C-alpha cells in the first residue's frame, strides 16, 4: 500500500514562465514550447515523487489561462495543446498518493481556476472531475455542493432565461463517479436543451449498465443540430469497443469517428484501435471508402512500405507528380522497381495535365529517375515504351514535355495549372 502524504514543495522551473500575461499576441509557438517543457518537468518528477508531481500539475493548470490570455489562438493550435496537456495531467493528479485534505485543497484550487478560465483553456477539466475526486465519497460531496446552483440555472433555462454555470460538467462527472446514476438521468431530463458535454453523461450511465445499444440510440435521438455526426460516431465506436463488439465498431463507425488532417493520420488512428487488422487489408478498406480517388492514398501506402499497393494506386487515379517524383528519388536504390513506376506515373500525370507550378526541371527529373531506376531494375525497354506513350502528341502537355526534354518542338504557352 502506498503511503499517503502531503505534497512537498518543489521549485518548479515553469512557475516563472507561466506568469500572468507571459505570452503576447503572437506567442503561440513559444507558449506551446513552454507547455511541452512544463509537462516534461512534471513527468520527470512523477517518476520518483508522484505526490509532488500532482502538486505541479495543479499549479500548471492554475496558471494556464492567465498566462495565455493574450495569445491569438485563432489557429486552434494552442487550444489543442492545452487539451492534450489536460488529458496527461489529470491521471497524474488523480493518482497522486496524497491525503484527503490535500486532495480537497487541490480541487478547490482547480475549481477556482475553472471559474476564472477566460479564455477557456481548461474547461475540459470539468469532464474529468470525478476522476480528480478519486473516491465516490469525495465526488458525492462535490455533487452536493454543485447541484443547487445547477438546478437554479436549469430552472431559469426552462423559463426562457439565458443562464450558464461553469460547474455543470463538473456536477455530472461527480454524480457519475459517485454512482448516483438515477439522479444524473433525472437531472438531464430537466434540461430542455442539453448540449453534448452534458448529454453524453446520460449515455455513459447506460453504457455502465451494459445497455450499449440504448446508449447509442439515446445520443442519436437527443443530440442537437450543433453536435456533429463525427462526435456521435466517436462515442458509439468507443462504447462498442469497450463492450468487446469490435467488428460492429469498425464496420459501422470507424471511418466516421476517425477523421484526421491527412490520410496517413487517419490510417494510423484506425490501426491503433484495431491492431488485429493487417495493414494492407485496412488500407484497401480505406481506399474503397473514397471511390474515384485511390491515388490520394499513394503517400500512405508508400510510407507503410506497401510498395505493390502504392504502385497500383499511383496509376489508378491522378497523383501529385511531385509526390511521385520524391518517392522515386527516395527509393531509387532500395526499391528500384517501385521508383521506376513512381517516376513513370509522374510523367504520365504531367502529360495528362495534372500538377501545380511545374517547370521543365520537374519533367527532366522524373525522366532521369525513371531511366536510372529502369537500369537498376533491368526494365529499360519497358520504361522506354511508357515514356514514348507519355510523349504522344495527343496528350495535353506532351508538346511542352518534349520541348523540356529537347525532343522536337512545341507550341508556345508551356504548362498550364490544373
N, C-alpha and C positions, 0 to 999 in steps of 0.2 A: 504494500500500500504506500502510495506517495504521500509524504508528509506535507500538509498544507502550511503555508506561511504567508506573511505579509510580503508584498512585492518590495524588494530592496531598491534603494535609489541607484540610478545608473546615469552616468554622464553621457547623454545621447548627443552625438555629433549633429544629428538632423534638427535638433531643437532650435539652434540659431538660424538654420537655413529656411525654416518654415515659420518665421515671424510674420505677423500680420502685414499684408500688402507686400510681401517679399518679392513678388514677381510682377513685372509690368505687363502692358497690353500685349506685347509680342513675346511673352515669356513661356509659351507652350513647350518649346523644346527643352529649355533649361528646367522648367518645373517637372517635366516628365523624367528628365535625367536625375534630378534631385530625389524624386519619389522612388525611383529604382534604387538609388543609393541607400535611402532610408529603409527600404524593405530588405536590402542585403544586410544592413546593420542589425535589424531586428532578427533576421534569420540566424545570423551568426551567434547572437546572444541566446536564442532559443535552444541551440544545441547543448548548452551547458547550464542554462538558468531559465527555464520556461516561465517562471513567475515574473522575472524581470522583463522578459520579452513581452509578456502580456501587458505590463505597465507601459512599455514602449509603444505597443500597438495602440493602446488607448490614447496616449499622448499624441501620436501622429494623427489619429482620426480627429482629435480635438482641434488640431492646428491646420488641417487641410483647407477647409473653406475660407477661413480668414487669410491664409497665405495666398490662395489662388483667386481671391475675389476680383482682382483687377485684370486677370488674364482673358484674352479673347479666345473663347472655346467654340467658335462657330464651326470649326472643322470637326469637332467631336472627339478629337484625339485625346485631349486631357480627360474628358468625361469617361472614355473607355479605360484609360489608365487608372483612374481613381476607382472605377467599378471593379476592375481586376484586383486592385490593391485591397479593397474591402473583402473580396472573396478569399484572399490569402490571410488577412489579419483576423477575421472572425474565428477561425479554428484555433489560432494562437491564443486569443483571449478566452475562448470557451474552454480550452484545455489547460489553461494555466492553473497549477495547484496552489490556489490561494484560499484564504479563509472567507467565509460568507460575508463578514463586514467589509473586507476589501473588495469583493465582487460587487456588493451593493454600492459601494462608493464609485467603482468603475462605471456601473450602469447609470448612476446619477450624472456623472460627468458626460457620458455619451449622450444621454437624453438631452442634456443642456446643449450639447454641440448640435444635435439634430434640430432643436428649436431655433438655433441661430445659423442654420445651414443655408446661406444665401450668398452666391448662387448654390443650387442644390447639388453638391458633390457627394454627400454621404447619405442621401435619402434611402438608398438601397439597404442601408444598415438596419432599417426597421424590419425588413423582411426576415432578418436573421435574429431578431430579438429573443426569441425562445431559445435559440442555441446559446446566445450570450448569457442568458439566465442560468443555463446549465441544468438546474433542477426544476422539476414540476412545481415544487412548493414556492420557489422564488418567482417563477413565471406566473403562477396564480396570483401572487401578491401584486405583481405589476399589472396584471389584467384588472384586478380590483381597483387599482389606482387610476387606470386609464378609462375604464368603462363609463363612469358618469359623464365625462366630457364628451366621449364619443356618442353616447345616447342623446345628449343635448344637441350635438351637431346634426345627427341624423333626424331628429325631430324638426329642426329648422329646415332641413332639406325637404322633408315631407310637406312642410308648409310653403314651399316655394322660395325659401330664403337661401341665398348662397352662403354656404358655410364650409369650412375646411379645418381639419385637425391633423397636424403633422404626426400625431401619435397613433393614427388609425392602423397602419400596417403593424406597428409595434403591438397593439392590442390583439389583433387577430393572431399574430405569431405567438404571443404569450398564451392566449387561450388554447391554441393548438398544442403547445408544449405541455401545458397543464392538464391536457386530456379533457378539457371542457368542451367537447365537440358539439354536443347538442346546443349548448349556449351559443357557440360560434355560428352554427347554422341559423339559429333564431335571430341572431344579430344581423346577419347578412340579409335575411328575409325582410327586415325592416328598412333596408336601404333601397330607395326607389330606383336608383341607377348606379349600382356598384361598378367601379372601374376594375380593370383586370387585376391589379395587385391585391385588391380586396377579394374579388370573386374567386380567385384561384384557391383561397384558403378553404372554401366550401368543397372544392374538388379534392383538395388534399385530405379532407376528412373522409370523403367517400373512398378514396384510394386506401387510406389507413384501415378502413373497414372491409377491404377486399372487393369493393364494388367499382372495379376499374371501368367497365363499360358505362355504368351510370355516371361516373365522374366525367368521362369524355363527353357524354350526352349533355351533362349539366353545363359544362363550359361552352359547348356549341350552341346551346339554346339561349344562354343568358349573356354571352359575350356581346358587347355592343359593337356598333359600327366602327368605333375607334380601335378595336382590337383586331390586329392583322391575322390572316389565316395562318401565317408562319408561327405566330405566338401560340395559337391553339394547337397547331401540329406539334410544336416542340413539347408542350405539356403532354399531349396524347402519346407521343413516342416514348417519353421518359416513363410515363405510367405503365405502358405495356412492357417496356424493358425491365422495370422493377418487378413486374409480375411474371417475368420469365417468358413472355409471349413475343419472342424475338422476331419470328417470321412475320407476324402481323405488324409489328412496329416498323420493320423495314419496308414491307410491301405497301403499307398504307400511308406512312408519314415520313420516312427517311428523306425523300427528295425535298419535300416542302419544308421540313423542320431544319434542314442543314444548309441554309443559304450562306454564301460566303462571297468575299470580294474577288475571288478567282476560282477557276475550275479546279486547280490543284488544291487550294484550301478546302474546297467543298469535298473533294475526294478524300482528303486526309481526315476531315471531320467525321465523315461516314465510316471510313475504315477504322478509326479509333473506337467507334461504338460497336462495330461489327467485325471483330478480328477474325471470325470464322469464315469470312468471305475471301476467296482468293483475289488478289489484286486485279488479274486480268478479267475475272468474271464481274467484279464490281465496276471496272472501267467500262466494260461492254454494256452494263446496265445503264450507266450514266450517259454514254454515247447515245443509246437508244432513247433516252429521255429528252434529247434535243434533236429531233428529226430535222434533216436538211442541213445540219451544222456539225457534222462529225469532225471537220478539220479543226474546230475550236478546242478539241481535246488532244491535239497533237503534242503540245508542250507538256501536258500532264503525262501522257504515255512515255514521252522521251525521258522525263525526269524520273519516272518509275522504272526505267530501263526495260520497258516493254517494247523493244525495237520493232518487232514484226507488226504489232498493232499500230505503233507510231507511223510506220511506213504506209500502211493501209489508210490511215487517217489523213496523212499528208496529201494523198491523191484523191481522197473521197469527196472533198469539197474545198473551197478556197481557204488557203492558209496564208498568213503574212509571209511574204518572200524573205524578209529579213530574219524572221524567226527560223525559217527553214535553212537559210544560209549559215546562221550561227550554229545550228545543230550540226550541219555538215562540217564546219570548221572544228567544232569541239570533239567530234568523233571520227575524224579523218584517219587517225592511226588505230584507235581501239576498235572501231566498228566500221570499216571502210564501205561495206555494202550498204549499211544504213546511211552513211554520209553521202554516198553516191545518189541514193534515192532521194534524200532530202534536197541536195543541190539541184537535181533534175526537176524535182517538184517545184522548187523555187523558180527555175527558168520557165516551167510550164505556166505557173500562175502569173508571172510577169507578162508573158506573151499574151495571156488572155485578158490583160488589162487590170489586174489586181495589184495592190500595193500602194503605199503612200510615200511621196517625196523620194522616189527612186532616181538614181543617176546611172550613167553609163558604168561607173565603178561597181555598182551592185550587180550589173549583168556580167561584167568581167570576172568578179569574184566568184559568183555562182558557177560560171562556166569553168573557171580554173579548178574549183573544188570538185566539181563533177568529174573532170578529166583525171585529176590526181587520184581521187577515190576509186575511179574505174580501173586505173592501172593497178592499185593495191589489191582490188578485188578480182582482178583478171576478167573484167567485164567491159573492156574498151569498146568492142563492137556494139554492144547493147546501148551503152551511153551515147555513142555517136549517132545511132539510129534515132534515139529520143531527141537529141539536140537538133537533128535535121527536121524532125516533125515540129519541134518548138519554133523553129525559124521559118516555118512555112508562111508564105505571103498572105494567106487568108486569115491570119491571126491579128488582132488589133494592134499589138505592139511589136510584131515581128520586124517590120521595116526599121524601126528605131533600134531594136536589139541588134539587127545585122550591122547597122551603122556603128553602134557602140563596139561591136566586135571586129570592125574593119572589114566586113564582108559585103561587098557591093555598095549600093547607095540606098537612101531612104528619103521619103518626102519630108519637108520641113515640119517643125512643130514639136518633135520629141514626145516624151511620155506625158500622159495626162493623169491627173489624180482621180482615182475612182472612189 
